[in-house]
Amino acid sequence: MPTYKPTVFKHHQRRDGKFRVSIRITHNRKSVYMPTDVYVSRKQITTDFKTIKDTEVVRMIDRDIIEYENILLRLSLIHISEPTR
């Protein structure tokens, strides 16, 4: 089962000082980063860039994670329901 974690990278800073939030999806020790449309300022994250402090941003990211889980669930059900030849 995959794990999800919102991440912010220091090197993804825009000119206005905000950072893009990505969602790290890890499964079988392989990770991919899915960019979101959410941007945060330095005040909204911890100084080590590991945690988002703003609860409204966390809620928005949680909604995106739920969407990703639903997509993966549908894909796995399609794969299971296909007949093997």
N, C-alpha and C positions, 0 to 999 in steps of 0.2 A: 504494500500500500504506500502511495507517495506521501511525502511530508511537504508542507508549505511554510514558507517564512518570508515575510516582507523584508526587503533589503534596500539600503540606500548606499550608494557609492560616492565617495568624496570626489572622484574624478568625473562624475556626471553632473557637475554644477553648471547651471546656465548663467548667462550674463547678468541676470537679475538677482543672482544669489540663491536661487531655489534648486533643489535636487529632485530628480525623478525617482519615484518609488518603483521598484521591480519586485516581482514575486519569484522566489527561488523554489522550484519544484524538484525534489530529490526522490529518485526511485532506483533501487538496486545500485546504490552508490554513484549514480550519475545525476548530475544537476543541470537544469536549464533555467534561464532567467527570462521571465515574461515581463516586458515593460508594461506599465500602466499609464493612464492619463493623469495620474495624481502626482502633484509636486508638493514638496515640503520645504520650509525654511529651516535655518539652523535652530531656531527657538522651538521647533516642533519635534526635534530629535535629540537624543543624548549626544554628549560630546564625542563618544567613541563610535557614533554612527550605527549602533547595534539595535537601538530600540526607538520606536516612534512614540512620542509622549502624547500627542494630540489624539484624544479619543474619537473625534469625528473622522479623522483620517484613518484610524484603525478600523472603524466601522465600514468605511468605503472599501478598504482593502479586503476585509472579511467578506463583503458581498462578492468581490471579484473571485476570491478563493472558492466560495460556494459555487459560482458559475463554472470554474474550472473542474471542480469535483463532479458536478452534474454532467459536464461534457465527457469526462473520462469514464464515468459510470455508463453513460449511453454507449460509448464506444466499446466498452468491455461487454455489454449485453449484446450488442450487434455481433461481435466476434464469437461469443458463446452460442448464439442462436443460429449462426451459419452452419449449414451441414458440411461435414468433412467429406472429401472425396478420395 
